Amino acid sequence: MTTARPTAPSAITPVLVRLKLSLLRNGLRQSTGRRAAYIASVTVALLFAALQLLGLVALRGDTHAATVCVLLVGVLALGWAVMPLFFPSGDETLDATRLVMLPLRPRPLVRALLVASLVGIGPLFTLCLVAGAAVALAHGVAAAVTGVLAVVLTLLVCVALARAVAAANIRLLTSRKGRDLAVLSGLVIAVGAQVVNFGAQKLGSSGLSTLDPAADVVRWIPPSAALGAVHSVSEGAYATAAAQLALTGAALLALLTLWQRSLTRLMTAQDGSTLAAAEPDKGTSRTSGALGGLLPAGRTGTVMERSLRYVWRDPKTKAAWVTSLAIGLIVPLFNALQGTGSVYFACFAAGMLGVLMYNQFGQDTSAFWMVAMTISSPRDAYVELRGRALALLLITLPYAALVTVLTTAMLGDWPALPEVLGLSFALLGAMLATGAWSSARFPYSIPQEGHKNVAPGQAGLAWISILGGMVAGALLCAPVLALTIWLHASSATSWTWLLLPLGAAYGATVTELGLRLAAPRVAGRLPEILTAVSRG
């Protein structure tokens, strides 16, 4: 009788590499659309990587080449660190809990997962970028050899960093509340776009020399330190280069150790991520009591509380609110900070939040049937719409006022504060009115799974609902806007303070008319609305 030999630890590596390739291949077989999207994304990523590589190679010999390359690699490593937090479902192999029941030891598992992690678009893109940076900085045979080692170390540190972060937070990322971290991606993208825009304008006016102090610090932070070593060797500073490579190697070992400990804890410790769910939700009852004391009695208060709970608990609704709040604040403030903004940009906050009134019933999805059962007359529909509008105003009114005050303070244009507030309130009222009517006339479903905000086949309805409603809202604001222009054109700026009460009154009146006009349509189209919003 022969005894089966245990599988060598090194045999795990090819198995996991084949598993990663199988996941990619099987994912592409699911649908033609997914295959086309993947091919298109690969093509765009590789094209962008090739252009970046050529651009970095073109920097060879430039005075600021080291500054650009070191900072670029630092930003790249930061992206590797935060991507698992914002997009935990982007790579199925990030979830090590699927391997918990297998008889695998942490050390060979870490080695195998590290090699398997090098398969994909992200590592290939990183390799092209880092290779271009190494070519731009390497001058001489010794620097070229150091560059090869730096490219390998940088790629491994980036991958190990992403895996260590994912393994340390995998219980959180795979939980219901943990997936809400992806909501922050909209905020990060919005802030990042404005920061990049602001930085580009500053660089265009003052040059790359302003980045040299930051690069002097980042060149000692792994994995940028590895690229800094290439530059140091090219300059003849071999001791400095050795220290920078040693720092990068130590960082890699530390990340692998942290990753291994996280895997050990993940595979041996009790999963306590759901223990809190078994306990009584005392916080919810306290919150419910607090809301019940502040909100109106009757159906209006009930609808407002339900809408506010959607904002806090539903991932898609929360994502829309976070993005609108962030962009509504960032656009006016960043333009004011750059010195090119206008105090009227503060109206952007009211416009962004007013859009949230559109497709009010779509966020209910199939649960809208419970609401539909309570609507038997236009009066019931009116109270339902009014409660949803008041819940939105509870956040939007103070927020729009805050953004307006901050923008005015940054620009120092305090005399314009009343008229801008009046315009914001009028715009908000117009958006609420058109949003209520659009919700009744062009409802569409919001899928609960995935990143899509519109169910297949309803994209046309979404475009008509939002764009048509925004155009109608702008037209409804025309009287207040025309009055503002007339006061300035006739040099009657001493009377612009009247725009604040007039704008607030006009916005409230338009909102009330919009709700009353939309209520009969909601009551008469309940079956059609229910069918439309339940498709996702």
Beta strands, then each sheet from edge to edge (+ up, - down):
end
